[in-house]
Amino acid sequence: MKIVFVGAVESSLGALVSICAAGHVPSLVVTIPPHLGSRHSDYVDLSPVARKYNVPVLFTEKTNSTETIDQIASFEPDLILVIGWSQICGPEFRAIPRLGCIGFHPSALPRLRGRGVIPWSILMQESSVGSSLFWLGEGADDGPIAAQARYAVDPETVTARELYDRALRAVSGLLPPLLTQIADGDIPAEPQTTAGVSLCARRRPEDGLIDWSRSAKEIHRLIRASGPPYPGAYSFGSDGQRIVMTAAKYTEPDGYYIGLPGQIQAIDDQAFTVACGDGRCLDILEWSGAEKPPALHSKLRNT
């Protein structure tokens, strides 16, 4: 079975390594040029793995360009895997392979279709999440399911990094047996149900701006949702410097510090404590963007 692999991020790398190790080496790897890697906070160069298995690499800026479609079609693939790719695959692209195109989505479809799914899973306080391999169609993540994994998480503690890594392990585990199954002539395609469908809007880096008038739980949730491999939640110091915050915990004992929302209550080496809108505080454990913590009793700002 001839396979073309399309991807450009960490989950792409994990999936590519897993299928190659299982003997399903693709005929071609399609990815973005390295100079466009900054488009993705989790960009990974797939070239080293491709070279290891003597697989040619096609660098493309546009999935649906005539040149890209013609070059992929020249390999006469049976199947195209689109794993970790932000561009829409149009009808001409999807028509290339004999069997179709399989995409990956880090949710238990049909719930949470769309963009920014991992951050939204945390912001929506999901306790049951999943990962899905599905057949690409005209709609957004609405094609028949080829394989799916479901797993429980703690919505009060889970981070974007943990959900991302869990999804990576899921796709790396699901793909090899699925490809064997398809190669043997058994092609799973379970239509998605109409119940429980939801669609996530795109999230941008500026959506990580912290409003300190919100409760400590809401801010803690935003920090967990926006952290690595994503750009992070952020605020501005009294000097205007942007401070990106990627890890926090609730301050103990609760109620010890009294201050205004966004006010720095304590500094402990590189960690600092900030008051939130409900009177609770958060200890900011990991941050970047400034040379030193904000000054004691200064206030973090939204601009």
N, C-alpha and C positions, 0 to 999 in steps of 0.2 A: 504494500500500500504506500503510494507516494504522498508525502505530507509536506506542506509548506507551513512554517511557523512564523507568526507575526507577533512582535512584542517589543517592549522597551524599558520595563521597570523590574523591580525586585521579584515580583510574582512571576514575571516572564522568565527570569533566570532560573528560579526554582523549578518551574514547569519544564523548561528546556532541558535542564540537567537530569530531571527524573525520567523523561521519556527517552533521552539518549542512553542513559544507564540501563534502561529496560529493553534496549534494542530497537526502539522506534525512532531511529535517527532521521530527521527531516531531510528532504532534498534541497531545501532552501530556507534560510532565515531572513526575514524582512524586519528591518528596524529603522529608527530615525538616525540621521547623521549625528555624530557626537556633539557638534557645535549647537545642536538644538536640545541637548540634554537638560538644559536649565528650565525647559518647559515643565519638567516633572521633578518634584522634590525627591522622588524615589527612583530616578533614572539609573539604569545599569547598562553598561556596554556588553552586548551579547557576543561580540566578535571572538573573544578568547575561547568560549565554549564551542562556537562554530568551527574555529580553526582546529581545535582538539579532535573534532570528529570529521574534519575535511569537508565541511558544509559551506557552500558559497553564501555570501551575505549580500543582500540588496539593501542599500540605504535609500530611503525615500522620505520626502517631505510631505507628500500627498498620496494617501492610500488610493484614491480613485482617479489618479491621473492616467491618461492613456498609456504612457510609458511604463508605469508601475504595473498596470493590468496586463499589458503585453508581455512584460518580462516574467511575471508570475505564471501566466498562461503557457509560456514556452516550456515550463517544467511539467505540464499536463498532470497537475496534482489530483489525487482522489479526494483529499481532505485538506482544508485550511484550518489551522488552529489560531485563533485571535485571543491572545492571553496578555492582558496589561497593555491595552492600546486605546487611546482616548478618541481616535478619529472614527467617524461613522463609516461603515463599509457599505457602499452603495450597491445597487442591483447588479451592475456589470461585474463588480468584484465578487459578489456572492455567487454569481453564475459560473465562475471559473472552475471550481472543483466538481468532480463527478458526483460526490456524495453530499457536499455542502460544506458550510463553515460552522465551526463550534467556537463559541465565545465563553468567557469566564466572568462571573459576577460574584462579588463577596457578600451575598445575602442568600437567604433561603427563598428564592423566587416562588411566587409572584410578589412577595412583600419586599419593599424597598428597592424597586427598580430605579434606574436613573444614575445620578452623579453623587459624588461625595458620600458614598454609602457607609463607609466605616465611621467617619465623624457623626453622621446622622444616626447611626445605630446607638452611639453613646448618648447623644443629645436627646434621643427619643426613649432612652432608658430601657432598651431592649434586653431581655434576659434570655431569650432563645434566638440564636442567630444561625447563620449557615453560609455555605458556599455552593454555587451552582455552575455546572457546565451545561450549556444550552445551544440549540441550533439557531444561528442568526437568521432573522427575518427582517421585514420592513419596519416593525415597531421597535420601541425601546425595551430591550431585555425581555421580550414577550414570547420568544420562540419555545418550542418543545424542549423539555428537560432531558438531557442525555445522562447526567449523573448529578447527585446532590449529597451533601453532608450537612448535618445539623448538630449543633452543640450549644450547651448552656454556658452563660457567663454571668458574672456578678455585675449588675449595672451600676453599682455604687463605687466600684473600684477599677473596672476594666479600662485599659488605655488603648489609644489608637494603635500603638506599637504591638500590643498583645493581640488585638483583633487582626491586624495586618499579618502578623506571624502565623496566627491560627489559620487564616485564609490561605496563606502560602503553603502551609503543611497540607491543607485539605486538597488544593489543586494538584500538588505534587503527588499526593496519594491516590487521587481519583483518576488522573489522566492515563497512566500506564495500563491499568486493567481495562479501561474504557477503550483504548486504542486496540488492545488485543481482541476485545469483544467485537469491535467493528470490523477488524481485519478478518475475523472468522465468519463474518456475514450477519452477525446479530447487531442490528442498529437500533438502540433504544431512543425513543422520542415520545416522551409522555407529555401531552398537552398541558399547559399551565391552567390551573383553575381560575375562575373569575372571582372567587371569594378571597378577600384579604389583599387585593392589589393596592399598592401604594407607589407613588413616584416621587423620588427625591430631586430637589432642585440643586443646581450647581453651587458649590461653595468656593469662595475666593479667599485669598490670604487676609483681606480686610475684615472678613467675617469673624476673625479671631480677636477683634478689639474687645477688651474687657470693660464692662460697665460695672464699676465698683458699687453702685447703688443696688445691684442685684444681690441675692442671698449667697452665702458661702457655698452652699450646695450647687447652685447654678454656675458659679464661677469655677468651682472645682471641676464640674462636669465639662465646661468649655475648655479648660486647660488639658484635661485628659483627652478630649475629642480632637483638639487641634495640634497635639504634640507629634513628635516624630512617628512616622516619616513625613509628616506634614509640617507646614511652616511654623506652627506654634501660636498660642494665644499671646497677646501683647498689650502693653500700656505705655504711657510716657511719663518719665520722671519730671520733676519740677524744672529741670534744666532743658526739657524738650527731647532728651534722648529716648529713643525707642528701646524698651526692655521686653524681650521675648521670654515668656515663662513656660517651661515645659514639664515641670513636676512640682506638685504641691501636696500638703496634707493639712488636715484640720488642726488648729492650734489647741494644745492642751495646757492647763485645764480650760474648758469652755467657760467664757464669761470673765476671764482674768483681765483681759485688756479692754479698755473703753476708749473709743476714738471715733473719728469721722470716717465715712466710706472712702477707701483709697489711701488712708493715712498709715504711714509706717509706724508700727507700734514697738518693734524690737529688731535688733540686728544681732545675729550670732554667726561670727565669721563671715561666710559668704551667703548664708541664708538670711531671709528677712521676713517679718510678720506684717500682714496687711489687714486692716479692718474692712469688713464687707457691709453691705447695706442692711443686713438683718442683725447686726451687732456681733456676729461671730467673726472669727479671724482665720486666715490661712497662712501657713508657713510656706514661703516660696523656696523650694529646695534646689531647683535647677533653673538657671536663667542665663541670658546672654544679651549683648548689645551695649553694655556700659562697663567701664573699668572697675567700678565698685558699686556696692548696694546703694539704693537711694538713702538720703540722709534721714536720720531719726526724726519722726513727727512731720516730715514733708508729706505731700500728697501726690499720689499717682493721678495722672490725668488721661482724658480720652483723646486729647489732641496735643 
